[in-house]
Amino acid sequence: MNSKHKLWSTSLVLAGISLLGIILMLVLANNELAGLLVLVFFTFLLIGMQGFSRLKGFSFTVWVIAAVAISMVYPGYITEVGGYHTEGFIVPLIQLIMFGMGTTMGIKDFQGVLKMPRGVIVGLISQFTIMPILAISLALLMGFPPEIAAGIVLIGSSPSGVSSNIITFLAKGNLALSITLTAFTTILAPFLTPMLMKLLAGQFIPIDSFQMMISIIKMIFVPIVAGMVFNKIFKNKAGWVHTAMPFVAMAANVIIIAVIVAAGRDSLLEIGLLLLLAAIIHNASGYVLGYWGCRLFKMNKVDSRTIAIEVGMQNGGMAAGIASELGKAATLGLFPAIFGTWMDISGSFLANWWRTAPTGENDVSKLTETPQPLKEIEK
């Protein structure tokens, strides 16, 4: 056994010991020491995972879980840094993620509708009907407070995000269809998301659909267009951007989730388990209805899986950004943070299952070349 492998194995053992220590300290009601062991556990776990290919694929998921755990244990260190309230970071980070998304896009991503019109049309309809209907149903049936309920509708009314492209790539789905759907749903979001919020969430909180549209345009549309222009001008001169952006986007997502969870910690302690249950039902139902809806339209299994991922995985960052713009990150943004955390976990497992589950079909449309950012993630 070489030294690196020994380090990785030892780290996983120490992570296991730390986990046992956390459980023991919680039983003994020593919350302070349990909190310190949480930091130790995730440090050793993330180090150890790097030595095993199967575990390494879940690194981002573990980072997200670590962010949630640390935010719950030490919220004061997350909500304010150097006298600055970290909620102010949310919108700039979303804009950075969207700029990065734009640098990977071009006109060809919007021409996909010409090559696979049925998949794009079915995907778009599914995206903006299944998740909003599920959201308002869960919000009404589970009886959440008004702003929390509106947050459920907000995530349901959001477009898909770059996470769905990553999961589709890992699941060996139709990446061309995934990227095209993400591009179209994102461009339509400034118009459809405020409309759906007004229609469905207006019963919970006042919705200024015009102001929401302006916020989404500033937060999503403008950065994406700027990224596309950057890509057009510097396409062959800024390879480092394509290499760095996936990791920047992942780090930004982790920070956003940490900030929102820390801000809404008290609410989470009261209704956290119920919110997690709602997120699991919402996400899983999106996958199931997205898949079987496509099969109902006689679409092949690979495209059906791709659309299921697009439907089940929402742009939690955009939803969090809207909540922050409205000054309600700790309430309206709470469910998007929980949903975003859960969808990364479920998406990782779904990708690992589907990538090894044969479809018996060879009629999937694929990109001629995998985008550079996704190549970097695969590494």
C-alpha positions in Angstrom: 0.0 0.0 0.0 1.6 3.3 -1.1 1.7 6.3 1.2 -1.2 8.2 -0.5 -3.5 5.2 -0.3 -2.6 4.7 3.3 -3.4 8.4 4.0 -6.8 8.1 2.3 -7.7 4.9 4.1 -6.6 6.3 7.5 -8.6 9.4 6.9 -11.8 7.3 6.3 -11.1 5.4 9.5 -10.6 8.6 11.4 -13.9 10.0 9.9 -15.7 6.9 11.2 -14.2 7.4 14.7 -15.2 11.0 14.6 -18.8 10.1 13.7 -19.0 7.7 16.6 -17.6 10.5 18.8 -20.3 12.9 17.5 -23.0 10.4 18.4 -21.5 9.8 21.9 -21.2 13.6 22.6 -24.8 14.1 21.6 -25.9 11.3 23.9 -23.9 13.0 26.7 -25.4 16.4 25.8 -22.0 17.9 25.1 -23.1 19.9 22.1 -19.9 22.0 22.0 -17.6 19.1 21.5 -20.0 17.4 19.1 -19.9 20.6 17.0 -16.1 20.5 16.9 -16.2 16.8 15.9 -18.5 17.6 13.0 -15.7 19.7 11.5 -13.2 16.9 12.1 -15.5 14.3 10.6 -16.1 16.2 7.3 -12.4 17.1 7.0 -11.2 13.5 7.2 -14.2 12.2 5.1 -13.4 14.6 2.2 -9.7 13.8 2.3 -10.4 10.0 2.4 -12.9 10.1 -0.5 -10.3 11.4 -2.9 -8.6 8.1 -3.0 -11.5 6.1 -4.2 -13.2 6.7 -7.6 -16.6 5.6 -6.5 -16.6 7.9 -3.4 -14.9 10.8 -5.2 -18.0 11.3 -7.4 -19.9 12.2 -4.2 -17.4 14.9 -3.1 -19.7 17.8 -4.0 -22.6 16.2 -2.3 -20.6 15.8 0.9 -19.4 19.5 0.7 -23.1 20.5 0.5 -24.0 18.3 3.5 -21.0 19.7 5.4 -22.1 23.3 4.7 -25.5 22.5 6.1 -24.2 20.8 9.2 -21.6 23.5 10.0 -24.3 26.2 9.5 -26.6 24.5 11.9 -23.8 24.2 14.5 -22.1 27.5 14.1 -24.7 29.9 12.5 -23.1 33.0 14.0 -19.9 32.5 12.1 -21.8 32.1 8.8 -24.4 34.8 9.0 -21.9 37.6 9.7 -18.2 37.9 8.7 -16.2 40.9 9.7 -19.3 42.8 10.5 -20.8 42.2 7.1 -24.1 40.3 6.8 -23.4 37.4 4.4 -26.8 37.5 2.8 -25.4 40.2 0.7 -23.1 37.7 -1.0 -26.0 35.6 -2.4 -27.0 37.6 -5.5 -23.4 38.4 -6.6 -22.6 34.6 -6.3 -25.7 33.7 -8.4 -24.6 36.2 -11.0 -21.1 34.7 -11.0 -22.6 31.2 -11.5 -24.8 32.4 -14.3 -21.8 34.2 -16.0 -20.0 30.9 -15.8 -23.0 29.1 -17.4 -23.0 31.7 -20.1 -19.3 31.1 -21.0 -20.2 27.5 -21.8 -23.1 28.4 -24.1 -23.5 29.5 -27.6 -26.2 29.9 -30.3 -26.0 26.2 -30.9 -27.6 25.5 -27.6 -30.7 27.3 -28.7 -30.7 25.5 -32.1 -31.3 22.2 -30.4 -35.0 22.7 -30.7 -34.6 22.3 -34.5 -32.8 18.9 -34.1 -35.0 17.4 -31.3 -38.3 19.5 -31.2 -40.4 16.9 -29.4 -37.9 16.5 -26.6 -37.5 20.2 -26.1 -41.3 20.9 -26.2 -42.2 18.0 -23.9 -39.3 19.0 -21.6 -40.4 22.7 -21.4 -44.0 21.8 -20.7 -43.0 19.3 -18.1 -40.7 21.8 -16.4 -43.2 24.5 -16.0 -46.3 22.4 -15.1 -45.2 19.3 -13.1 -43.0 21.1 -10.5 -45.3 24.1 -9.9 -48.4 21.9 -9.5 -46.5 19.6 -7.1 -45.2 22.6 -5.2 -48.6 24.2 -4.5 -50.1 20.9 -3.6 -47.4 20.2 -1.0 -47.6 23.8 0.3 -51.4 23.5 0.9 -51.4 19.9 2.1 -48.6 20.3 4.6 -49.8 23.5 6.1 -46.5 25.5 6.3 -46.3 29.1 7.4 -47.1 31.5 4.5 -43.5 32.6 3.6 -42.2 29.0 3.8 -45.1 27.8 1.6 -44.3 30.5 -0.9 -40.7 29.3 -0.9 -41.9 25.8 -2.0 -43.8 27.4 -4.9 -40.7 29.4 -5.7 -38.5 26.4 -6.2 -41.3 24.7 -8.1 -41.6 27.7 -10.5 -37.8 28.0 -11.1 -36.0 26.7 -14.2 -33.5 23.9 -14.3 -29.9 24.7 -13.6 -26.4 23.6 -14.3 -26.6 20.8 -11.8 -29.0 19.0 -14.1 -26.4 19.1 -16.9 -23.8 17.6 -14.6 -26.1 14.8 -13.4 -27.2 14.1 -17.0 -23.6 13.9 -18.1 -22.7 11.5 -15.2 -25.9 9.4 -15.9 -24.9 9.1 -19.6 -28.1 10.8 -20.7 -28.7 13.0 -23.7 -26.4 15.9 -22.8 -27.4 18.0 -25.9 -31.0 17.8 -24.9 -30.2 18.7 -21.2 -28.1 21.7 -22.1 -30.8 22.9 -24.6 -33.6 22.6 -22.0 -31.5 24.4 -19.4 -30.8 27.2 -21.8 -34.5 27.6 -22.8 -36.0 27.3 -19.3 -33.4 29.8 -18.0 -34.2 32.3 -20.7 -38.0 31.9 -20.1 -37.6 32.2 -16.3 -37.9 36.0 -16.1 -41.4 35.7 -17.6 -42.8 32.4 -16.4 -41.4 32.3 -12.8 -43.1 35.6 -11.8 -46.3 34.6 -13.5 -46.4 31.3 -11.7 -45.5 32.9 -8.4 -48.3 35.5 -8.8 -50.8 32.8 -9.8 -49.9 30.1 -7.2 -48.0 31.9 -4.3 -50.1 35.1 -4.3 -52.4 33.5 -1.7 -49.5 33.2 0.8 -47.6 36.5 0.4 -47.9 39.6 -1.8 -46.1 39.1 -5.1 -44.8 42.0 -7.3 -44.4 40.0 -10.5 -42.9 43.0 -12.4 -40.2 43.6 -9.8 -39.5 39.9 -9.6 -39.1 39.8 -13.4 -36.6 42.7 -13.2 -34.7 40.9 -10.4 -34.4 37.7 -12.4 -33.3 39.6 -15.5 -30.5 41.3 -13.5 -29.6 38.1 -11.7 -29.9 35.5 -14.5 -30.4 36.9 -17.9 -27.7 39.7 -18.0 -24.9 37.5 -16.5 -25.6 34.7 -19.0 -25.6 37.1 -22.0 -22.4 38.6 -20.7 -20.9 35.1 -20.4 -22.0 34.2 -23.9 -20.4 37.4 -25.2 -17.2 36.6 -23.3 -17.2 33.1 -24.8 -17.6 34.5 -28.3 -14.8 37.0 -27.9 -12.3 35.0 -25.9 -13.3 31.4 -26.9 -9.8 30.3 -27.7 -7.9 32.6 -25.4 -9.4 31.9 -21.9 -9.3 28.1 -21.4 -8.5 28.7 -17.8 -12.1 30.1 -17.4 -13.6 26.9 -18.6 -11.3 24.9 -16.2 -12.0 27.1 -13.2 -15.7 27.9 -13.5 -17.2 24.4 -12.6 -15.3 24.6 -9.3 -16.1 28.2 -8.7 -19.8 27.4 -9.3 -19.7 24.5 -6.9 -18.0 26.6 -4.2 -20.6 29.4 -4.8 -23.5 27.0 -4.4 -22.0 25.6 -1.2 -21.6 29.2 0.2 -25.2 30.1 -0.8 -26.7 27.0 0.9 -24.6 27.7 4.1 -25.7 31.3 4.3 -29.4 30.5 3.9 -29.3 27.5 6.3 -27.5 29.6 8.9 -30.0 32.5 8.5 -33.0 30.1 8.8 -31.5 27.9 11.5 -34.3 28.6 14.1 -37.0 27.8 11.6 -35.2 24.6 10.6 -35.0 23.4 14.2 -38.8 23.7 14.3 -39.9 22.4 11.0 -36.7 21.1 9.4 -37.7 17.4 9.2 -41.1 18.3 7.6 -39.3 20.6 5.1 -36.9 17.7 4.3 -39.8 15.4 3.8 -41.5 17.9 1.4 -38.2 18.3 -0.5 -37.9 14.5 -0.9 -41.5 14.1 -2.1 -41.2 17.1 -4.5 -37.9 16.0 -6.0 -38.7 12.3 -6.3 -42.2 13.1 -7.8 -40.5 15.3 -10.3 -38.2 12.5 -11.4 -41.0 9.9 -11.6 -43.6 12.1 -13.4 -41.0 13.6 -15.7 -39.8 10.2 -16.8 -43.2 8.5 -17.2 -44.7 11.6 -18.8 -42.1 11.3 -21.5 -42.7 7.6 -21.9 -46.4 8.4 -22.3 -45.3 10.4 -25.4 -43.3 7.4 -26.7 -39.9 9.0 -26.1 -36.9 6.7 -25.8 -35.6 5.8 -22.4 -32.4 7.9 -22.6 -34.3 11.1 -23.5 -36.9 10.3 -20.8 -34.2 10.0 -18.2 -32.7 13.3 -19.3 -36.0 15.1 -19.0 -36.7 13.5 -15.7 -33.5 14.9 -14.4 -34.3 18.4 -15.8 -37.7 18.3 -14.2 -36.6 17.0 -10.8 -33.6 19.3 -10.4 -34.4 23.0 -10.1 -32.2 26.1 -10.0 -32.1 26.5 -6.3 -29.6 29.3 -6.5 -31.9 31.4 -8.5 -34.7 30.8 -6.0 -32.4 31.7 -3.2 -31.3 34.9 -5.0 -35.0 36.0 -5.4 -35.6 35.3 -1.7 -32.5 37.4 -0.8 -33.6 40.2 -3.1 -37.0 40.3 -1.3 -35.2 40.3 2.1 -36.7 37.0 3.0 -33.7 34.6 2.7 -34.3 33.0 6.1 -38.0 32.1 5.2 -38.7 32.3 1.5 -35.3 31.0 0.7 -35.3 28.2 3.3 -37.0 25.5 1.2 -34.9 26.2 -1.9 -31.8 25.6 0.3 -33.2 22.3 1.7 -34.4 21.2 -1.8 -31.0 22.1 -3.4 -29.2 20.1 -0.8 -31.4 17.1 -1.2 -31.5 17.2 -5.0 -27.7 17.1 -5.1 -27.8 14.0 -2.9 -30.5 12.2 -4.9 -29.1 13.3 -8.2 -25.7 11.8 -7.4 -27.3 8.4 -6.6 -29.6 8.6 -9.6 -26.7 9.3 -11.9 -24.7 6.4 -10.5 -27.7 4.1 -10.9 -28.7 5.1 -14.5 -25.1 5.2 -15.8 -24.9 1.4 -15.2 -28.5 0.6 -16.0 -28.8 -0.4 -19.7 -31.7 1.0 -21.8 -31.3 -1.3 -24.8 -31.5 1.7 -27.1 -29.0 3.4 -29.4 -31.1 6.3 -30.7 -30.0 9.0 -28.3 -28.7 12.2 -29.7 -25.3 13.2 -28.2 -23.0 16.2 -28.4 -20.1 15.6 -30.7 -17.8 16.7 -27.9 -18.3 16.9 -24.2 -18.1 20.5 -22.9 -14.8 21.3 -21.2 -16.4 22.2 -17.8 -18.0 18.8 -17.6 -14.7 17.1 -18.6 -13.1 18.9 -15.6 -15.9 17.7 -13.3 -15.5 14.1 -14.4 -11.8 14.2 -13.4 
